[in-house]
Amino acid sequence: MSELATTHESTVTEDQIDHLGHMNVRYYAENARAGTRALLGDLPGWGRGPFVVHDVYTRHHREQMLGTALVVRSAILGADTDGLMLHHELAARDSGVLAATFVHRVSPLDEGGERAPLSARLIAVAADLAMPAPPYAAARTISLDADIVASSPSLGDALARGLAVRRERLVTAEECDAEGRYNPAMAPMLVWGGEPEGRDTGPWLEEMPGGELMGWASMETRIQTRRLPLLGERVQSFGATVAIHDKVTHRVHWCFDVDRRELVAAFEIVNMAFDTRARRPMSIPDTHRRRELAALQPDLAPRSRT
């Protein structure tokens, strides 16, 4: 059984601060990806070939502010033919307070750029090194037993329900490497990239009658990548709220290759209403709640694999 190992260190810089006044979720993800690269580099039998992180779960524990020194600690959770499962945790280096925890599922790529199954030898090596997932890293609203990809609607169903959140667009060179292959680190842009479709979602920060300055903070996310598109392919993203609670909304998004009518990636997110003045959660205002309830699609919530 392995123990947590330090795999990366960094510091929150000014360019990483977003409109909520704390480190943007993008940089939490970058720290975790650095942990994956380091862990794979030390794994016997993995080699130096290309790989893809095709399933990424993130749970945010505490916001991180400018100048905070951070450390990533990592471990192997297990492996099977669907990939190697890794745990990462991001924490403030001086206090040890958790910033976020992650679960990455990783697979090697074959010569054609397709996901390849792990060898029996690698599965055995991972089993010898594996440790149980720490209890504090357990998922909350999002279920890791669910399959977002298998639970997705068809492109025709998404269109019929009016779920488009972005207009059709072509994958750009900025999202790809020199050979025109999509950069895995840009995977969230498959959902968020492009021109908005439909109603205006309003400003990022809103003044509330009670004096709060409200924004939305990501508490949990998960993205499953079915395949990465190529430069020039036509994609479109869709989304729906599947549950709404006192302080959080639970949404699922899907990106399709429009010409092939195939799902490319599925994304799940839990957002919390956040008072940026008091720096604390707040109940979702009634106006926002009514709007979300009017478009609720609970039948599109990810279903368990079993």
N, C-alpha and C positions, 0 to 999 in steps of 0.2 A: 504494500500500500504506500502511495506517495504522500507527501505533505505539501502544503502550499509553498510555492517558491516565488521569489520576487523576479518578475520578468520584464518590468519596464518602470521608468520614473520620468516625471515631467513636472511642469509648473504651469498654472493657469495664467495666460498672457492676455493683454488687453484685446487683441484681435479675436479672442475666443469668447468674449462677453457678448450676450445677445440683448434683445429689447427688454427682457425680464430682469436684467442686471446681474445675471450669473452665467456660468459657463454653459454654452450651447450644447445640446444633446449630441451634436456631431462630434464633439471632441471627447465626450465619454466613449463613444464608439471607436474613435481613433486610438485611444489608450488601450481598449480591449483588443483591437486588431493587432497592435504591437505585441501584446501578451501572447496571442495565438502564434504569431510568427516566431517569437522566441521559444515557445514551448515545442513547436514542431521542429525547430532547428536542433533541439537537444534530444529528440525522441529517436531511439535506436530503430533503424529500419525504415524511417519515413523517407529519407532522401531529400534532395534539393529540387525536385520537380514541382510543377505548378499545382495549385490546389484551389479549392473554392470553399468559402464559409457559406453554406447554403441554407442554414437555419440559425438565426440570431435572436436570442431573447435578452432583453435588458430590463432590469428593475432599478429605478432611481430611488435612492434612500435619502440623500440630503444634497441640497444645492451647494455648489462650489464657487467661491468668490475669487476675484482677482488676486494673484500672488500666492495662492495656496500651492504648496508642494504636494504632489500626488505620487502614489506608488500603486502598481498593479501586482497582485499576487494571484498565482494560477495553479491549477491542478487538472489531472485527467479524471473524468468521471466514469468512462467506459467506452466501449466501441462495439460495433457490429458491422454488417455489410453496408449499412446505410451511412456509415461514417464514424469518425472519432468525436466523442463528446467531451468538451472542455468547460471548466469553471474558471471564471475570472472575477476578481473583486478589485474595485478601485477605491482607495482610501486616502485620506489626508495623512501624509507621511509623519507629521509631528504628533498628531493626536490619535491617529489610528481610526478615527471616525469614518464609517463607510460612506462613500459617495454613491456607488452603484454596484450591482452584481450582474453577471452575464452568464449565459450558457451558449456556447458555440458548437455547432455540429459541422465538421469539416470532412471533405472528401478529396482525394487526389484527382487530377484530371489526366485523361489519356492523351495520346498524340493528336487526336481529333478535337480536343478541348471539351470532351464529354466527361461527366462524373464517372469515376471508376470505383468498384467495390474495394474495400480494404482486404488485404490478404489475411489468410488465417494466422500467419506469423505476427502481423501487426495487431490483430485482435487479441492474440495471446499476450503480447508485450503490454498492450494497454490494460488488460485485465490484471496483470501483475502490479502495475503502477497505480491503478485506480483507487480513488477514495470516495466515500459517500458525499453527496452534495450537502453543504452546511445548512442547517435548519434556517438560519437567518437569510439564506438566499432563495428560499422557496417562493414560487410564483404566487401571486395573489388573485387578481381578477382574471388574468390570462391563464389558460390551462395549457401546460406543455404536453398533455396527453391528447390534445386536439390536433387536427391536421387542417391548417388554414387553406392549403391548396386544394385538398380533396373536398372541402366544404364550400368552395367558391361557386358562384352562379356561372352560367354560361354567358358569353358576350351578348347573345340575344336577349337573355333575361335581364342583364344589367341595363341594356339599352331600353327595354320595354318598361322597366321600373323607373327610368329617368334618373339613374344613379351616377351619371357622368360628373366628375369633379374637375377634370381637365379636358381640353379639346384634343383631338387627334394631332399628333406631332411626329416629326422624324427624329430619331436618335441622332444626336449631334457629335461632332468630333471631340468636343470638350468632355464628353462622357466616356470616351473610348481611348484605347491605347493606339500606338502607331500602326498596328495591324487591323484596326477597326473593331476590336473586341471590347465589349462593355467593361468598364472598370468596376469590379465588385464593390469597392468602397463607395461608389456613387449609387448603389442600389436604391436607397430611399428616393432618389430623384425620378425613378420609374413611376412613383406615385405622385410626387410633389412638383416635378418639372413641368414646364409648359404653361399655357394660358388658361386661367380659370374658366370653367363652364358653369352657366346658370347664375344663381343669385349671388349677390355680394355678401361675403361672410363678415364684413365689418372690419373695423380697425383691430390691430394686434392688442392694443391696450384700450380699455373703455372706462370712463368715469361712471361710477355707480351712485345712485341716490344717497346711499349711506356713507359716501366719502371714500369708498374703496376705489383703487385703480386696478381693474381686473384684467388679467391675462390668463392664458392657458398653459399649464406646465405638464410635460410628459411624465407620467409615473411608471408606466410599463409599455414596452413595445416588443413586437416580434415580427420578423420578416422571414418568409420562406421563398427562396428563389428556385423556380422550376427550371429555367434556363436564362442565360444572359443574352439580350439581343445584340445585334450587330449594327454598325454604323449605317444609317440610312433606313433602317426598318421603321415601319409606322406603328406607333403605340398609342394607347389611350388608357387613362386611369379612371376608376370608378370607386365609390365608397358609400357606406351607410352606417348610421348609428344603430347598434344592436341592443344596447341597454343604456339606461341613464339612472344615476343614483343621486344622493344628496349633493355630493361635491364633485363627482367624476362622470364622464361619459366614456362609453366603450364603443369604439368604431373599428370597422374592418374595411380595408381598401384592396383593390385588385387592379393589376396592370395587364392589358391584353396586347398581343400582336394582332393588330386589326386585320391585316391581309390574310393571315393564316387562321384567324379567329381562335388563337390559342392563348391560354393564360401564361404570362411570363413570371409574375411574382405576386405574392399576397402579403399584406401588411396589416398588423393588428396593433391598436394603440389605445391606451387608457389615459385620458387627459383630465387634469384637475383644475378647477377654478381657483385662481391664486391671486390674493391681494398683494400687489407689489409694494404697497406702502407699508403695510404691517408685516409683510413677508410671512404670510400664513395662508392656509387653505380657507376657502369660503364656500358657502352654499351657492349652488348655481342659481342665478336670478330667475324669477318666474318667467320673464319674457324669453329668455334663452331656453328654459325648460319646455315651454309650450311649443317653441319652434322645433326643437329636437323631437318631442313626442309626436308632432304632426307627421314627421317623416320616418318614424321608427320602423326598423325592419328586423325584428327579433328572430325570424326564421333563418336569417343569414349568419347567425352566430356560428363560429367554428364548432364542429362536432367531434366527439371523441373518436379515436381510431378503433376502439373496441365496440 
